[in-house]
């Protein structure tokens, strides 16, 4: 993409208060991808995780075209990143770049058959999901060769893998130059989608106008051009910029550097505005944000190696209001979705609501997915509009519980939540005076499981786990398999699928369903329901009892040097370690308090276990069992709440988020454990009406300030919400 036009900035990303969001399960989600180029490859997983589950595809720069037209698999490729993305259900489609080197682009096209074959081979070798072709700076004379290159890639790469093309935005319909290089209609016949680079309305040049990188009009006309060229709407992806451009308004710097559209990360704007007492404003006409600031005489700042000296500056950039304005257009025009250039340059807060804005579901989502606010102080004003000038509707007191009815609203650089009191009064409250929590609730355990799945698997799931709603042991020991398969756990009655689970399976469209438990737990009626829904690949992992089921699940997981052994008759201890075990591919095997079942003992040997984590005290897993297992280490506590806290301590976990579930019943936490594993979060337990001291202590000790609650208010009350506040 615009590699040569950006100044590379190293910076710290500030964490935000809310985790990822997704629309309700009834909606069809639009597609979203982003390029990965900046920062070290070791930071790529963190960059993606900051998007909070918003991405379907990531495109790192793994493929380059050399000056003589050959394929270069770049130093950035890491197989560990590919595996991590696949574990998260995200496809890895590297982009092929000539980095604005016309010679490389032309020679690559002249060598296109060999280049296409080599790309196809690399995709297979590294278990990649396709290729995104990003050849830029080549003239219109090579238009047909470019199209033929895409045709060859489509021919050599398996049909289920992606072949996408980055194309220059062309709202003015230019036929020559590098804009004329892209034959939209012909490319659309072969490509999975065209990623329209709907940016660089302004550019780095004295000839560039001072203005937005991508105004709303420019972005919209770029979409319209693709449609008018005859590209199928489901093959159009509109790309947004995550960078800005800066101008010095009163001549060169003292070092004689002209700054006329210099590219910079959007994350650089706030520090400059803060340092020089500047101002951020929103231009209603272009629906774009800009910042102005003045560096005083003798002052300076650096953007990478570029020194900014005294004078007046303006930066046009992208933030929440400008991104939100653009994200209504993909659904309006019925196109496939959005892309972006590039991760590491966005303001992290845009991901709080990106998916909701894109799918126009943000208001209903916040209500349906249980976002709540607790007032932090007395005498907090509830206003009738998101502004300090809004009329005061009510004065709120500390610890009042409010329902959040929509996403943050940013007005004059101050953020407000729309909220509703229990008796129905609505208004806006400043975000500075409330703490936000999320609850995965539902009218029953089936609906809770569905809401968890809806959050963690926002589009589809290739695999789903189905378990009996009363067979807690089966669902518990299935967590590592569920994480490995990137599969949500849904619950069923013995002889039939419930309506809630049926609806969710229809939404997720799985290719495979794994039934955990024998026919006595999940009967033929459920199997028939699944087949009638079109599920043809069914796998059952069962056994004559819970011990054999856990052993068979461990064997299905594969050889490992570590295992967890827990009480098979009581579940809170094992429950608390399930997210850790799942994320680390560690099987959970079950034992009686004073007896190690034969199936468990044999499985520990057959899968190669050398070290065992025993969860729970001797009242759960006794000495006779402890002495028979390989190199045991016990994590215990005086009760289930302390055991859960000690799991975090003993394993040296450093989370900033914890999932909270009742310690008295287990269904909610069991289905939530896989989502906790996906988010790298532990599971802590609570009484329904009071937060146990052990849970309080670990939250403070580890500075865990963000919480997600599993279950309705009958399982985890509003009083517990209040005690969770940092």
N, C-alpha and C positions, 0 to 999 in steps of 0.2 A: 504494500500500500504506500502511503506517503513517507517512506523511510527517510529519504534524503532531506525532507523538509521539516524534520522535527529535531529539536535540541533534546538530547537524552538527559533526563533528570533522575537522580537517585533521591528517594524520599521515603519518609515513613508514612504508612497508611494508618489513619486514625480509625479504630474500631467504632462501630455504631451500635445502637442499643437494641435493634430488632433483628431477628434472623430472617431467613428467606421466606418468601411469600409466593403463593400461586393461586390461580383462580379456583372457583368452585368446580366440583367434579362434573357438573352438567355442561360446562363450557368446553369448546374445542380450543386448545391453546394454539397460539401462533408460534411459529418457529423463531428461534433466536440463536445467533452465533456471534463469536468475536475472535479477532486475531490476537495471537500471543507473540510478541516480538521483543518487548523491552524487559529489562531486568535479567538476572541470571536464570538459567534453566532450573536451578534448585528452588527458585521462587515461584515457578509456574503453578504448582499445586495451590499455594497460598493465594496467588492472584485469582485463580478460578474459584476457590472456596469463598472469596469475598463477594462473588456474584450471587451467593445464596440460592443456588439451585435454579438460576434464571437461564442457563445455557443448555442448548441441545448439542451444539458442536463447538469445539475449539479448533482454531487453525494456527498452529505454531509454524515457524519458518524452518522446516526440516529439509526442504528441497530448494536448491539454487540452480540457475543456469550459468555455467561458466562462460567465459568470453568466447571459447571455441564451440559453444553450443552443446556441451555435455551436461549430464546430471551430476550435481554434487550433493550428496547427503550430508547436511551440515553438522557441525559440532554440537548444535543445540539438541539433537535427537537423544532422548533418554527413554529407554523402554520402561523404566519405573513410572514415568509420567503417564505413558500410554496405559499402563495397567491401572494406575490410580483413577484415571478418567473413566475407563471402562467399568471399574468398580462403582463409580458414581452414576453410571448410566449415560455418560457423555461421550459422544463420538469424537475421535481425533482425526481431523482432515487437514493435513499439512498444506501450507500454501507454497506454490512454486513461484519463485521470484527472479526477475532479472535486475531488480533494484535500480530501475531507470537507466540501465545500461543498454542503449539501442543495439550495440554490436552483439551483446549476449542474446538479446531477444531475437534478432534477425537470424543469427547462426543457429539458435535453438529451433526456430521454425524451419529453417532449411534442413535441419537434421531431425525433423519431427517424428518420423517413424521410429527411429532408434531411441529417441528421447522418451516417447510415449511407452515403448516396451520396457525401458529401464525403470520408469516411474511405476508401472504396473507391477514389476518384479519387486521393487522396494516396498510397495504397499503390502504385498503378500508376505515379504520377509519380516516386516516389523509389525504385522497385525494392525495396520492402519485402516481407516474407514473410507479412504478415497483421496482425492486431491482437489485443491482449490487453485486454479491457474490465475496468476497475477502478473501478467506481462504488461509493462507500462513504458511509455516513451517511444514506442515504435510507430512509424507513420502508416497512413491509410493504404499504401501500396501493398502492405502485407496482410491486409484484411482477410482475404480468402485463405491464405496459408494458416492464419490463426484459427479460423473456423475449422479447417481440415485437421489441425492439430487436436482440437477438442473432439472431433469425430473419431480420430484414432484412439484417443484416450478412452472414449466411451466403448470402443470396440475391444480394447485390450483389458479393461478393468471390469471385474464382475458387476453384473447389473444391479446387485443390491448395495453396491458401494457408490459413494458420491463422486461425481465429476462436476464441479461448479466453477464459475468463471467470474472474476472481478472485472467489472466494466466501468469505464469513466462515465460519470453523470453527464447527460447531454440534453439539458432542457432547452437549449437553443438550436438543436438539430444540426450541429456542424457535421459536414461530410468529409472534411480533410483533416490533416494533422493527426495527432494521436487519438483525438476523439473519434475520428473517422475509421480508426483501426478496428472498432468493435461493431460487428454486424449483429445487432441485437436479435433480429428475427431468426437468422440462420443459427446463431449460437444457442438460442432457446430451443431449437429442435433437438439438440444433443445434450445440453447441460441439465443437470439436476435442478439448478437454479442459477440465475445471474445475480451476483452481489453488486448492486449499484453503489459505487462510491459517491454518494450524494453529499459531497463536501468539497472543500476548496473553491467555494464561491469567491472567496478572497484567497490570496496566495502570497508567497514570500517574494516580493518584487516591488520596485518603485512604481511599477505600472498598476499594481493592485489597488482596487478601491479599499478604503478603510471601512470595514463592516464585518458581518457575520461570516463564519466559516461555512455555515449552512443555515440560511434563513428558512422559515417555514415554507415560503413560496418556492424557493429553490428546491427544497426537499420534495415538495408535492409535484412540481413540474418534472422532476427527475422520474418519479413514479409514472406520471401520465405519459411521458415519452416512451417508456418501455411498453406500456399497455398499447399505445397507439402504433407501435412498431409490430404489434402482433404477437408479443411474448405472452404465453399463457400466464394468468395471474398467479397460479400456484408454483410458478417458476421465477417469481420476482421477489428478491430480498432487498430491502432498502437499508443502505448502510449509513450509520450516524458517526460523526466525529467525536472522540473523547478528548480532543486537544483544542487549544485556542490559538489565536494569532495576536501578536503585539506590535504596536506602532509607537515610535517616539515622535511626538507631534511638533517638535520645535528643532528639527535638524539632527545631525549625527551626535553621537556621544562624544565626550571629551577625548576618547581614544579614536575618534573619527570612524566609528562604526554606525552605519545607517541601519536603523531598525524599522523595516517596512514590511510587516506581515510575518515576523519571525514566529515559527511554531514553538509552542510550549505546552506542557502538560496542564490540564485544567486544575490539577491539584496545587499548582504554583500560585494560583490567583489569590486565594485567601491570605497566605502569608505576606504577599506583597502589599495587599490592601491594608492589612493590619499593621505592617511595619511603617507604612508611609501615610497612614490615616486617610486612605482612599475611600472609594464608594463603589458599591455594586448596584447596578440598575438593570431593569428589564425593559427592552424596547418592544412596545406592543405591536408596532407595525410588522417587524420582522420576526416577532416571537423569539427573540434571542437576548442573551444576557451580555453585559459588558461591564468592565471595571475601569475606573479612572483613578490615577494617583499621581502625585508629584514628588519626585526625589529632590530634597532641598540642596542648596549649595553645599558642596563638600560631602554629600551623602552618596552612597552607592549600594548596589546589590548585584549578585551574580545569578545568572541563569546558565547553569553548566559552566562553560569557560567564557561566556559573554558577560562583560561587565556593564551594568546599567549605571549611568552617571546622571547628574542633576538634570532635571527637565520634566516635561509633562508626558504621560504615557496613557495609552488606552489598550485594553485587551478585550477582544471579542471571544467568547468561550461558551462552553456548554455546561449547564448545571441542571438541577431538577426542573425548574419551570420550562426551560427550552427543550429538554428531552421529553418531558411530558407532553408538550404541544405537538411534537412530531409523532409520538407514539399512538396518537389517535388515528393517524392516516392509514397504516397497514390494514386495520380492520375495516375502515371506511371504504377502501378500494378493493378489499377482498384478496390482497396479495399474501404470499407465503409467510412473511414476517420481516424480521430486522437482522442486521449485522452491525458490527462496530469496529472501528480502528482507534485505539487498540487498548487491551487491558494494560493496567499500570498507569494509565493517564487519566482515568475517570475519577471523579469524586466518588468515593465509596458509598456515600449515602444514596446515590441514584438507584442502587440495587434494592433498597428497602421496598420500593413499589414498582420496579421496572415491569415485572411480569403482569402486575395488576393494571398498570396504565396501558400496556400493550393490548391486553385482552378486555379492557374497559370493564373490569370487575372489581375495582378497588373498593368501592363503597360496600357492596354486598359481602365481599370477602372479609372485611374487618369485623363485620357483625357475625357472620356465620362461623368464623374461625376463632371467636372468643377472645378478641383483644380487649383487655380491661385496663383501666387507669386508676391508680390510687393517689389521692392528693397528699402531697408531702408536707404542707404547712397549713396553718390556720389562716383565715382571711384571704383566700385566693379567689380572684374574681372569675366568674363565668360570664362571658360576654356574648352578645348576639351576633357578632361578626369577628373574623380573625384579625383584630387590630386593637391597639391600645386605645383608639378612639371609639371602639364599639361600646354600646350601652351595656352596663352591668346588669345581668339578669338575676344573678344570685351570688351570694358570698359563700364560698365553700370552706369546710373545716377539714382539719387533718384526718387522714385515714378514711375519708369518704370514698366509696367505691363507685366508679363511673364506667359505663359501657362506651367503648370507642366505636364510633359509627363510620369512620372513614380514615384516610391516610393523612399524614402531616400536610398542613397548608403553610407555605412560606410566603409571608407578606413583609416587605421592607426588612428582609434579613432576620425576621423573627418567626419562629415556628409555632404552630397552633394545632391542637387536636380537636376535631369535632367530637363531642361527647353527649351522652344522655344520662340523666339521673334516673333512679329506679322508678320514680313516679311519672317519668316521661318528659320532663323539662330538658330541652336541648340547647346547646350553645357551644362556645369555643373556649378552651383553656390553654394557657401558655404551656408549651412542652417543658419549660424549666421547673414547673411546679407539680409535675405528676411523674410517677413511675409506671411503665408499661409492662404488662405481662400477657402471656398467651396461654390459652387453655384449649386443649384438644378434647372437647367434650362430646356429648351425644346422649340420646335418650336411653341407650343401652350399649352393651359392650361391642355389639356388631357395628353400631354407628361410630363409636369411638375408633375402632379399627379402620373403618372407611375414611374417617377424617384424618387419621395419621397417614394412611396411604395417599390420600389426596394431597397432603403437604409434601411428602417425600418423593412422589412419583407423579410429576405434574402433567406428563404427556401420556406415555405408555409404559408398560413393564413387560419385558419379554417373558418373565417368569413370575408366578405368584405362588405363595405357600398357602395352603388351606389346612386348618386344624380345627378340631372340635372345641367349641367354646368352653367346655368344662374340663378338657384334657390339658390342664395347665403344664404338666411335665413335658408333653409333646411340643407345645408351642415354645416353652423355655429352651429346650435343647435344640430346637430348630433355628434359633437365632443366628448361629454362625453360618449355616447353609444359606439362610435368607440373605445375609450380608454378602456372601460370596456370589450368589446368583443375582444380587441387586433386586431382591424380590420383597414386596410387602407381605405381611402375614395377615390374612383375612380369616374370619371365624365362621363356622358353620354349625348347624344342628347336626345330629347324627345322620338323619335320613333325608335331609333336604337342605339346599342352599337357602339362606334367608334372602329376603328381597333386597336388603341393604348390600349384601355381598354380591348378589347377582348384578345389581346396577354398577357396582365398582368394577367388577370383572368385565362387564360390557364396555365401560369407559377405557380401561387399561389395555384391552385387546391383547392378552398374553398369547405367546406362541406355545407356552408350556405351563402346566399347573402341577406342582408337587404336593401330593396329599401326604400329610404327616400323621401317622397312626394307622392301625389295622382296621379291617372292616367293622369290627365292633365299636370303633370310635368314629370313623367316617365311612358310612355305608354306601351300598350300591346306588341308593337314591341320589346321593350327592354326585357320584360318578356320572349317572345318567343326566342329571341337570347340567353338568359341565359339558358333556358331549352334545346335548341339545343346544347349547350355546355356541357350538362350533369349535370347542377346544378338542383338538385331535391328539395332542402329545400330553399324555397323563403319566405321571410317575408316582408310585406309592413307596414311601419309606415307612415300614411298619415293624411289627414285632409282637410277640405274645404278651408283653407287658411293657411298662414305661422304661425299664432298664434295657430291654432289648431294643426298643425304639431308639433310645439315646445311643446305644452301641452302634446301631446301623447308620444313624446320622453321622457319627464320628467316622465310620469307615467311608461313608459317602464323601465326607469332607476331604479325606486323603491323609497320607502320612504326615506326621508332625512330631516334634520333640516335646511339645508341651500339651497339657490337658488340664481341665478343671474337673474336680470331683466335688459333688454337692449332695446334700440330703435329697433322696428321691421321694420322700413322703411329705416334705414341707419346703416351700419354695422361696421365701423372701431372701435367704442368703444367696442362692444361685441367681436370683433375679437381679441383684445389685451388680453382679459381675458380668451379666449377659452382654451389655454393649461393648465392654472391653474385650471379652472373648470373641465376640463376633468380628470386631474390627481387626483383630489380630489373627484370625483364622484358627482359634483354639477351640477344640470340641468341648462340650459340657457333658460329662458322664455322671450317672447317678449311682448312689449306693444307699443301702440301709444304714442306720446309725451304727449297728454293731456287726454288720455283715457286708462283705464286698461280693456282689453278685458275680457269678461265673462269667456272664457276658461282658461285664465291665472289666474284670481282671484280664480276660483274654484279649479284649480290644486294646487295652493299654499296651499290651505287648505287641499285638499285630501291627499297630500303626506307628510303633517306634517311640513311644513316649519315654522321655528321660527325666522330665521335671513336671511336678504336679502341684497345682494350686488347690488347696483344700479350703473351701469357703464355709465358715461357720465353726462354732466351738465344738467341744466334745459331746455336747448334748445333741448336735446335729450329725456330726461325723466322728464316731468314737475312735479310741486308740487302736482297737483291733483292725479297723479299716485303714487308719492312718499308717500303721506299720507295714501294710501289705502293698502300698503303692509306691511308684518310683520317686525318689528324692522329694518328699512332700514338703510344702511350705504352707502353713495355716494362716488364713486371715479370719480373725474372729472378733467378737465383741460381746458386751453383756446382753445385747438384744439386737434385733434385726436392723434397727436404725444405726447403731454403732458399727455393725458389720459393714453396712453400705458406706459409711463414712471412712472406715478403715480400708476399704478397697481403694479409695482415692489416695489415702496416705501411703499404704504399703506398696502400691504400684507407681508411686511418684507421678501421679497425673496432675496436669496443670491446666485445667479447663477454665474458660471464662463463662461457660453456660452449663447448666445442669437441668436435666429432666426430673420433675418431681411427681411421684405417684403415691397413692395410699399404700401403706404397708399391711393393710388388713385383708384386701382382696387383690387378685393378681392379674386379671384379664387385661386391664388397661395398660399396665406396665409391660406385659409380655408383648403385645402388638406394637408398643412404642419403642421397644428396645432396639429394633433394627434402625429406626429413624435416628435414635440417639447415637447409634454406632456410625451412621452416615455422617452425622454432624460432629463426631469426635467428642461427644458429651457423655458424662457419667449419668447414672440413675441413682437418685436419692429417694428415701422413703419418709413418709410423714404419717402422723395420725390424721384422721379426717378433719378434726377441729383444732388441732394444736401442733405446731412445729416442734418435734422432739429436740432436746438440748444437743444431742449428738449431731443432728443435721444442722442446727444453727451454728455449732462450733466449726464444722468443716467448711461451711459457706464463708464464714469470716476468715478462717485460717488460710483458705486458698483464694480468697478474694473473688469468689464466684458471684457476680452481680447480675447475671441474666438467667432467667428461669422459664421453663416451658412446662406447663402442668398437664398431666395426662389424667383424663376423667372429668366428670361433671362436678358440680358443687357438693353433691352428696358424698363424693370420694375425697375431694380436697376443697375445703370450705373457703369462703372469702376471708375468714379470720387468718387462715394459713397464708393467703395472698399477702395480707398486711404484714405478717411476720417475716415474709421472704424479702421484704424491702431492704436494700442495703443501708 
